[in-house]
Amino acid sequence: MKRTHHCNELRPAHIGQVVTLAGWVHSRRDLGGLIFIDVRDREGRTQTVFDPSCVPADVFERAGALRSECVVSITGKVRRRPEGTDNPKIATGEVEVLAQSLDVLNVADVLPFPVDDPEIASKVNEELRLKYRYLDLRRPEMSRNLRLRSRVATAIRVFMEEQGFLEVETPVLFKSTPEGAREFLVPNRREPGTFYALPQSPQQFKQMLMVAGVERYYQLARCFRDEDQRADRQLEFTQLDLEMSFVEREDIYRLVEGVLQRVWKVALDADIATPFKRISFEEAMNRYGIDKPDTRFEMELADFTEDFRASGFKVFKEAVANGGVVKALNAKGMASATQGQIETMTEYAKSFGARGLAYIKVEGGEWKSPIVKFFSDAEKSALATRLKIEEGDLILFAADQWLTACEILGKIRLYCADILKAAGKLVIPQDRFDFLWVVDFPLLSFDKEQNRWYSSHHPFTAPVPEDIPLLRTDPKKVRGQHYDIVVNGVELGGGSIRIHQPDVQKLVFEEVLRLPPETVQARFGYMLEAFRYGAPPHGGIALGFDRLLAILCGTPSIRDVIAFPKTAKGTDLMTDAPSSVDPKQLRELYIELKVPRKDKDS
């Protein structure tokens, strides 16, 4: 080895020892004839000192010519730092290495951005950071994220092994099942005109493993979805995927709570209480307007449907008469909202099909709004009492069908929370983690455009047993055995108890989802056949590993916890992917392009 110790290892106990360090030049300072070079490796930093009276002139000269990020090996004797020069910010801050020799292993060009100054580096354009990702990953913040990712993965593997799970890798080349998100297709050279698909999840394979008698399966699975990018989405991502036989929902809850307890302890040395709170999908929508609520702050929705059933305000009265609801929330302290902020909230409402946004500002002891004149004293009293209206409040309304009204105010609730946090009016401790299970989702949702039902989760989710007869008579009322795990408004993952009876699965495919029998056979025939040979009751869940790490690292973007992520446009700026391919490759795959080639060299 070229080194005897790493750069975070030396302590006063090493004083007098001759050591060799290797790493990158973190910084160089020339002070009063002495040259100080901080050497950094993955573990940390150590200060080295070049004294012209202790090293040959050529070594001293080479040390003086070093620039940041050159790769060096330095041999010298460990000594205590002079009195008053200790650096408590680094673990090796009590000692330094008096250099005896220097080996320059590689010379670095001037960097496109600094990696040794956190304040400056954090302001660098993200596209530049992604283009030079190998430099970005040298920053202590990014290195910390990768190290934590590795530790969490190890902790999960140890926990799952303790619980009797087998880690099994499932195929990455799968078959196309276009019922879900858009897939990535891979052409098959051996049989022209046929394609593999990259898996959106290992769902079907893990169910086959249950039929195979594995009983307890898991993997840190790579998954692929060709969908638009967001801060919490990537074209390729990792999830903790697991499945268990002979279980009910309670078994899944206990297992996942145990996993997260272990992860939080290993990553943050934090103890999280279990069992987690559970709320139904209906309660989550009624109170927070979203199925992944952030419960760290209040600002809950309230229902005023009955109060406004006979209202003099025509908009509310008609909404109720048409089977809708009237809901409201109190954004406390937001009466000073700017016109621009009100317009943003109005656009949110319109994006769900609403004609506008009704609101009341409480200022100077008055309720300021053109709609107040239509309210009766009883209606105003109901609002004041249940919303606890005070000076400075902003009351926001949604009058529409139940789900739409909830979603409108749910989105506005989160927007208001962001405004209040920025203004210092809403403080949420960074070390607070509110976990909860959202349960009892509807099994099916209705697509008005296609005039058919589709799976709210996926078509393998089992209905609540007593609701199975309703699949043929009233699908809207069928509840699914689906559950989501949520923390601080982030959906960490979701899963369900699966259908394991072939007749029920066939009923869902053909009669409820109205998939043609030939389509069912082509896509899922092997599953239906496998279930005929003794499929045990089973269920599972998948947790977004990247999202989990983003929460633990305190970053809003999963790009900060992935070594080589894609941009919002799905490109890899470092390798310049995706790129065009050679015409010969296309001919071998029997593919003819119908769009102009974008040859960057032409």
C-alpha positions in Angstrom: 0.0 0.0 0.0 1.1 3.5 -0.7 -0.1 4.8 2.7 0.2 3.7 6.3 -2.8 5.6 7.6 -5.9 7.4 6.2 -6.3 11.1 6.6 -8.7 10.9 9.5 -6.7 8.5 11.6 -3.8 10.3 13.2 -4.2 11.3 16.9 -1.8 12.4 19.7 -1.1 8.7 20.3 0.7 8.6 16.9 3.1 11.4 17.8 6.7 10.4 16.9 5.6 7.8 14.3 6.7 8.0 10.7 3.7 7.7 8.5 2.7 7.9 4.8 -0.5 9.6 3.8 -2.0 9.6 0.3 -4.8 11.7 -1.1 -5.8 15.0 -2.7 -4.4 18.4 -1.9 -7.4 20.0 -0.1 -5.6 23.3 0.4 -2.1 24.8 0.3 -0.9 27.8 2.4 2.5 29.4 2.2 3.2 31.1 5.6 6.5 32.6 6.7 8.7 30.2 4.8 6.7 27.1 5.8 4.2 25.5 3.5 1.1 23.9 4.9 -0.7 21.3 2.8 -4.0 19.7 4.0 -4.2 16.3 2.5 -7.7 14.8 2.1 -9.0 11.3 1.3 -12.4 9.7 1.7 -12.1 9.6 5.5 -11.0 13.1 6.3 -8.1 15.6 6.4 -4.7 15.9 7.9 -2.4 18.9 7.9 1.2 18.4 6.7 4.1 20.9 7.1 7.0 21.4 4.7 9.9 23.0 6.5 12.8 24.0 4.1 15.3 23.0 6.9 13.9 19.4 7.0 13.3 18.6 3.3 15.5 18.9 0.2 15.1 22.1 -1.8 13.5 20.3 -4.8 10.9 18.7 -2.5 10.1 22.1 -0.9 9.9 23.7 -4.4 7.5 21.0 -5.6 5.3 21.4 -2.6 5.1 25.1 -3.3 3.9 24.5 -6.8 1.1 22.2 -5.9 -2.5 23.3 -6.7 -5.7 22.1 -5.2 -6.8 18.5 -6.1 -3.3 17.3 -7.1 -2.9 13.7 -5.9 0.0 13.2 -3.6 1.8 10.8 -1.2 3.5 12.4 1.7 5.8 10.7 4.2 6.8 12.4 7.5 6.8 12.3 11.3 3.7 13.0 13.4 4.1 15.8 15.9 1.8 17.9 18.1 0.7 21.2 16.6 2.2 24.3 18.2 0.3 25.7 21.1 -2.8 27.7 20.0 -2.9 26.2 16.5 -5.2 23.2 17.1 -8.1 22.9 14.7 -11.2 21.5 16.5 -13.2 21.4 13.2 -11.3 18.3 12.1 -10.7 15.0 14.0 -6.9 15.2 13.3 -6.7 18.8 14.5 -4.4 18.2 17.4 -1.5 16.9 15.3 0.3 17.5 12.0 2.8 15.6 9.9 6.3 17.2 9.4 7.0 16.2 5.8 10.2 14.3 4.9 9.3 13.4 1.3 6.7 14.2 -1.3 5.5 12.1 -4.3 3.2 13.8 -6.8 1.1 11.0 -8.1 -0.9 13.1 -10.5 -1.2 16.8 -11.3 -4.6 18.4 -11.4 -5.7 21.0 -13.9 -7.6 24.1 -12.6 -11.0 22.8 -11.5 -14.2 24.2 -13.1 -15.5 24.8 -9.6 -14.0 24.5 -6.1 -14.6 21.5 -4.0 -12.9 22.7 -0.9 -15.2 25.6 -0.1 -18.7 24.3 0.9 -20.3 27.8 0.6 -19.1 28.4 -2.9 -19.6 24.8 -4.1 -23.2 24.8 -3.0 -23.9 27.8 -5.2 -22.5 26.1 -8.4 -25.0 25.6 -11.1 -26.3 22.0 -10.9 -25.8 21.3 -14.5 -22.1 22.1 -14.1 -21.9 19.8 -11.0 -23.5 17.0 -13.0 -21.2 17.4 -15.9 -18.2 17.1 -13.6 -19.9 14.7 -11.2 -16.6 13.0 -10.3 -15.5 16.3 -8.9 -18.8 17.0 -7.2 -18.6 13.7 -5.4 -15.3 14.8 -3.8 -17.2 17.4 -1.8 -17.5 16.3 1.8 -21.3 16.8 1.7 -21.7 14.5 -1.3 -19.2 12.0 0.0 -21.1 11.9 3.3 -24.3 11.1 1.4 -22.7 8.1 -0.5 -21.2 6.8 2.7 -24.6 7.0 4.5 -26.2 5.3 1.6 -23.8 2.4 1.9 -24.3 2.1 5.7 -28.1 2.1 5.3 -28.0 -0.6 2.6 -25.8 -2.7 4.9 -28.2 -2.1 7.9 -31.2 -3.2 5.8 -29.4 -6.3 4.6 -28.4 -7.3 8.2 -32.0 -6.7 9.4 -33.6 -8.7 6.6 -31.2 -11.6 7.2 -32.1 -11.5 10.9 -35.8 -11.8 9.9 -35.2 -14.8 7.8 -35.4 -13.2 4.3 -33.6 -14.4 1.2 -32.0 -11.9 -1.1 -32.9 -12.9 -4.6 -32.0 -10.9 -7.8 -34.8 -10.8 -10.3 -34.3 -10.3 -14.1 -33.7 -6.8 -15.5 -34.9 -7.9 -19.0 -38.6 -8.5 -18.6 -41.7 -8.5 -20.9 -43.8 -5.4 -21.7 -46.8 -4.8 -19.4 -48.1 -1.4 -20.5 -50.9 -1.1 -17.9 -48.5 0.8 -15.6 -46.1 3.7 -16.3 -44.4 4.1 -19.6 -41.7 1.5 -20.1 -38.2 1.4 -21.6 -38.1 -1.1 -24.4 -35.1 -3.2 -25.4 -35.1 -4.6 -29.0 -34.3 -8.3 -29.3 -31.8 -9.0 -32.1 -32.4 -12.7 -32.0 -36.0 -12.4 -32.9 -36.6 -9.2 -34.9 -39.7 -7.3 -34.0 -39.8 -8.5 -30.4 -38.8 -6.5 -27.3 -37.8 -6.8 -23.7 -38.9 -4.2 -21.2 -36.9 -2.9 -18.3 -38.9 -3.7 -15.1 -40.9 -0.9 -13.4 -40.7 -3.2 -10.4 -40.0 -6.8 -9.7 -43.7 -7.2 -8.8 -44.6 -10.3 -10.9 -41.3 -12.1 -10.2 -41.6 -11.7 -6.4 -45.1 -13.1 -6.5 -43.7 -16.1 -8.5 -41.1 -16.5 -5.8 -43.9 -16.8 -3.2 -45.5 -19.6 -5.4 -42.0 -21.2 -5.5 -42.0 -21.5 -1.7 -39.3 -18.9 -1.0 -41.7 -17.4 1.6 -39.5 -14.4 2.5 -37.8 -12.5 -0.3 -36.1 -9.1 -0.6 -33.7 -7.2 -2.7 -32.4 -3.7 -3.3 -33.9 -3.7 -6.8 -33.1 -1.5 -9.7 -36.2 -0.3 -11.4 -36.9 1.8 -14.6 -39.8 4.1 -15.6 -39.9 6.3 -18.6 -41.6 9.2 -16.9 -41.1 12.9 -16.5 -38.4 13.8 -13.9 -39.1 15.6 -10.6 -37.0 16.2 -7.5 -38.1 12.8 -6.2 -38.2 10.9 -9.5 -35.5 9.4 -11.7 -35.6 7.3 -14.9 -33.8 4.6 -13.0 -34.0 4.2 -9.2 -33.6 1.8 -6.4 -36.2 0.3 -4.1 -36.2 -2.0 -1.1 -38.5 -4.7 -2.5 -39.9 -7.4 -0.3 -42.6 -10.1 -0.2 -43.8 -12.5 2.4 -46.1 -15.6 2.4 -48.8 -16.4 5.0 -49.1 -12.9 6.2 -51.7 -10.2 6.8 -51.4 -6.5 6.7 -50.3 -6.3 10.4 -47.3 -8.5 9.7 -46.1 -6.1 6.9 -46.6 -3.1 9.2 -44.5 -4.6 12.0 -41.7 -5.6 9.7 -41.4 -2.3 7.9 -41.6 -0.4 11.2 -38.7 -2.6 12.4 -36.7 -1.9 9.3 -37.2 1.9 9.6 -36.4 1.8 13.3 -33.0 0.1 12.5 -32.3 2.5 9.7 -33.0 5.7 11.7 -30.8 4.3 14.5 -27.9 3.5 12.3 -28.1 6.6 10.1 -29.1 9.3 12.7 -28.7 7.6 16.0 -32.4 8.4 16.5 -35.1 6.3 18.2 -38.4 6.3 16.5 -41.5 5.1 18.3 -43.7 2.3 17.0 -46.3 1.4 16.1 -46.9 4.1 13.6 -50.1 6.0 13.4 -52.6 4.7 10.9 -55.3 6.7 9.0 -57.6 5.7 6.2 -57.3 7.2 2.7 -60.7 8.9 3.3 -59.5 10.5 6.5 -56.3 11.6 5.0 -58.1 13.3 2.1 -60.7 14.8 4.4 -58.2 16.3 6.8 -55.2 17.1 4.6 -56.4 16.9 1.0 -53.6 14.5 0.0 -52.9 10.8 0.5 -49.4 11.4 1.8 -50.0 14.1 4.4 -47.4 16.1 6.3 -48.8 15.9 9.8 -46.1 18.1 11.4 -48.3 21.1 11.1 -52.0 21.6 11.4 -53.9 23.7 8.9 -56.5 20.9 8.4 -59.4 21.0 6.0 -62.9 21.3 7.5 -66.2 20.2 5.9 -69.0 22.8 5.7 -71.3 20.9 3.2 -74.3 20.8 5.5 -73.8 24.4 6.7 -74.0 25.7 3.1 -76.6 23.3 1.7 -79.2 26.0 1.7 -76.8 28.9 1.4 -77.5 32.2 -0.2 -74.2 31.9 -2.0 -75.2 30.3 -5.3 -71.8 28.6 -6.0 -71.7 26.7 -2.8 -75.4 25.8 -2.9 -75.1 24.4 -6.4 -72.0 22.4 -5.6 -73.8 20.7 -2.8 -77.0 20.2 -4.9 -74.9 18.4 -7.5 -73.5 15.9 -5.0 -70.4 17.8 -4.1 -69.0 19.3 -0.9 -67.9 22.6 0.5 -64.5 22.5 2.3 -62.3 25.2 3.8 -59.0 25.7 5.5 -57.6 28.5 7.7 -54.1 29.6 6.6 -53.3 31.4 9.9 -51.2 34.5 9.5 -51.6 34.7 5.7 -54.1 37.5 5.4 -51.1 39.5 4.1 -50.7 37.2 1.1 -49.7 39.1 -2.0 -51.8 39.3 -5.1 -49.2 37.1 -6.8 -49.6 34.4 -4.1 -53.4 34.6 -4.4 -53.1 34.2 -8.2 -50.8 31.1 -7.7 -53.4 29.5 -5.4 -56.2 30.3 -7.9 -54.2 28.6 -10.7 -53.8 25.5 -8.5 -57.6 25.5 -8.1 -58.2 25.9 -11.9 -55.7 23.1 -12.6 -58.3 20.7 -11.0 -61.1 22.1 -13.1 -62.4 24.8 -10.7 -63.6 28.1 -12.0 -61.7 30.1 -9.4 -60.8 30.3 -5.7 -63.0 31.8 -3.1 -61.3 33.3 0.0 -61.6 35.6 2.9 -59.0 37.9 4.4 -59.4 38.8 8.0 -57.9 42.2 8.5 -58.6 45.2 10.7 -61.4 43.3 12.4 -63.2 42.7 9.1 -63.8 39.7 6.8 -62.8 41.1 3.5 -64.3 39.2 0.5 -67.0 39.8 -2.0 -68.7 36.5 -1.0 -69.2 37.3 2.7 -72.3 39.4 1.9 -74.1 36.2 0.8 -73.3 34.3 4.1 -75.9 34.1 6.8 -75.0 34.7 10.4 -75.2 31.0 11.1 -72.8 30.2 8.3 -70.4 32.9 9.5 -70.7 31.6 13.0 -69.9 28.0 11.9 -66.8 29.2 10.0 -65.6 31.3 12.9 -66.0 28.6 15.5 -64.7 25.5 13.6 -61.8 27.3 11.8 -60.9 29.4 15.0 -60.7 32.5 12.8 -58.6 35.3 14.2 -57.1 38.6 13.0 -54.6 38.0 10.2 -56.1 34.7 8.9 -56.8 33.7 5.3 -59.8 31.4 4.8 -59.7 29.4 1.5 -62.6 27.4 0.0 -63.2 24.6 -2.4 -66.7 23.7 -3.6 -66.7 20.7 -5.9 -67.0 16.9 -6.0 -65.4 15.4 -2.8 -62.1 14.2 -4.2 -61.5 17.3 -6.3 -62.3 19.7 -3.5 -60.0 17.8 -1.2 -57.1 17.8 -3.7 -57.5 21.6 -4.4 -57.2 22.5 -0.8 -54.5 19.9 -0.2 -52.2 21.5 -2.8 -53.0 25.0 -1.5 -52.3 23.8 2.1 -48.8 22.8 1.2 -48.2 26.0 -0.8 -49.3 28.0 2.2 -47.0 26.0 4.5 -44.0 26.9 2.2 -44.9 30.6 2.3 -45.3 30.5 6.1 -42.0 28.6 6.6 -40.1 31.1 4.4 -41.6 34.0 6.5 -40.6 32.3 9.8 -44.3 31.9 10.8 -44.2 28.1 10.7 -41.3 26.3 12.3 -40.8 22.6 11.8 -37.8 21.0 13.6 -35.4 19.3 11.2 -35.1 16.3 13.5 -38.9 15.7 13.6 -40.2 12.7 11.7 -43.9 12.0 11.6 -44.5 8.4 10.3 -47.9 7.1 9.5 -49.6 4.4 7.5 -52.3 5.4 5.0 -54.7 2.4 4.6 -58.1 1.4 3.1 -57.6 2.9 -0.3 -60.3 2.3 -2.9 -59.3 -0.7 -5.0 -60.4 0.9 -8.2 -60.6 4.4 -9.8 -62.8 5.3 -12.8 -61.4 6.8 -16.0 -64.2 9.0 -17.5 -62.4 9.3 -20.8 -62.0 5.6 -21.4 -65.3 4.8 -19.5 -63.7 2.0 -17.5 -62.3 1.1 -14.1 -58.5 0.9 -13.5 -56.5 -0.3 -10.6 -55.7 2.4 -8.0 -52.5 0.6 -7.1 -51.9 -2.3 -9.5 -54.2 -5.2 -10.6 -52.6 -7.7 -8.2 -53.9 -5.9 -5.1 -56.3 -8.0 -3.2 -59.7 -6.6 -2.3 -60.9 -6.6 1.3 -62.4 -10.1 1.5 -66.0 -9.0 2.4 -65.9 -6.6 -0.6 -65.2 -9.3 -3.2 -68.9 -9.7 -4.1 -69.1 -5.9 -4.9 -66.5 -6.3 -7.7 -69.4 -7.2 -10.1 -72.1 -5.0 -8.6 -70.5 -1.8 -7.2 -66.8 -1.6 -7.9 -66.6 2.0 -6.5 -67.2 0.6 -3.0 -64.5 -2.1 -3.1 -61.7 -1.4 -0.7 -58.2 -2.7 -1.5 -55.7 -4.2 1.0 -53.2 -1.5 0.0 -51.1 0.5 2.4 -48.6 3.4 2.0 -45.9 4.4 4.4 -45.5 8.1 4.7 -43.1 10.4 6.6 -43.2 14.2 6.7 -45.4 14.3 3.6 -43.2 12.0 1.6 -44.5 8.6 0.4 -41.7 6.3 1.2 -43.4 3.3 -0.3 -46.5 1.3 -0.9 -47.6 -2.2 -1.0 -50.5 -4.6 -0.6 -51.8 -8.0 0.2 -51.9 -9.7 -3.2 -54.6 -11.7 -5.0 -53.5 -15.4 -4.8 -56.7 -17.1 -6.1 -56.7 -17.5 -9.9 -60.5 -17.1 -10.2 -60.4 -13.7 -8.4 -57.4 -12.5 -10.4 -59.1 -13.5 -13.6 -62.3 -11.7 -12.5 -60.3 -8.5 -11.9 -58.5 -8.7 -15.2 -61.4 -9.5 -17.5 -64.7 -8.4 -15.8 -63.6 -5.4 -13.7 -60.6 -4.0 -15.8 -62.2 -5.2 -19.0 -59.0 -6.5 -20.5 -59.6 -8.9 -23.4 -59.0 -12.6 -22.5 -56.3 -12.8 -25.2 -54.5 -9.8 -23.7 -54.8 -11.3 -20.2 -53.4 -14.6 -21.5 -50.5 -12.9 -23.3 -49.5 -10.7 -20.4 -50.4 -12.7 -17.3 -51.2 -16.2 -18.4 -48.2 -17.6 -16.6 -49.3 -16.0 -13.4 -52.8 -17.4 -13.6 -51.4 -20.8 -14.4 -48.9 -20.6 -11.5 -51.7 -19.7 -9.1 -53.4 -23.0 -10.0 -50.5 -25.0 -8.6 -50.8 -23.8 -5.0 -50.1 -20.1 -4.4 -49.9 -19.2 -0.8 -51.5 -16.0 0.6 -48.9 -13.3 0.3 -48.2 -9.6 0.4 -45.3 -7.1 0.3 -44.2 -3.6 -0.1 -41.5 -1.5 -1.9 -39.8 1.4 -0.3 -38.1 4.1 -2.3 -34.5 3.7 -1.3 -33.4 7.0 -2.9 -36.3 8.9 -1.3 -35.4 7.3 2.1 -31.8 8.5 1.8 -32.8 12.0 0.7 -34.8 12.3 3.9 -32.0 11.0 6.1 -29.5 13.4 4.3 -31.8 16.3 4.6 -31.9 17.1 0.9 -35.0 17.9 -1.2 -33.6 16.1 -4.3 -32.8 12.4 -4.7 -30.1 13.5 -7.2 -28.0 14.4 -4.2 -28.0 10.8 -2.9 -27.4 9.0 -6.3 -23.9 8.7 -7.5 -24.6 9.4 -11.2 -28.1 10.8 -11.6 -29.9 12.1 -14.7 -31.1 15.7 -15.1 -34.7 16.8 -15.2 -34.6 16.0 -19.0 -33.3 12.5 -18.4 -29.8 13.1 -19.6 -26.4 12.2 -18.2 -24.3 15.4 -18.7 -21.1 13.6 -17.7 -21.3 10.8 -20.3 -23.6 12.7 -22.8 -26.2 10.0 -22.7 -28.6 9.3 -24.4 -26.8 9.5 -27.7 -27.3 8.4 -31.3 -26.0 5.0 -32.3 -24.2 3.7 -35.4 -26.4 2.8 -38.3 -24.9 -0.7 -38.3 -26.3 -1.3 -34.8 -29.8 -0.3 -36.0 -29.6 -2.6 -39.0 -28.6 -5.6 -36.7 -31.8 -4.8 -34.7 -34.0 -4.4 -37.8 -34.8 -0.9 -36.7 -35.4 1.9 -39.2 -35.6 5.5 -37.8 -38.5 7.6 -38.9 -37.1 10.8 -37.3 -34.0 12.8 -38.5 -30.8 11.6 -36.8 -29.3 14.1 -34.4 -25.7 13.5 -35.1 -23.7 15.9 -32.9 -20.6 15.4 -35.1 -22.4 16.3 -38.3 
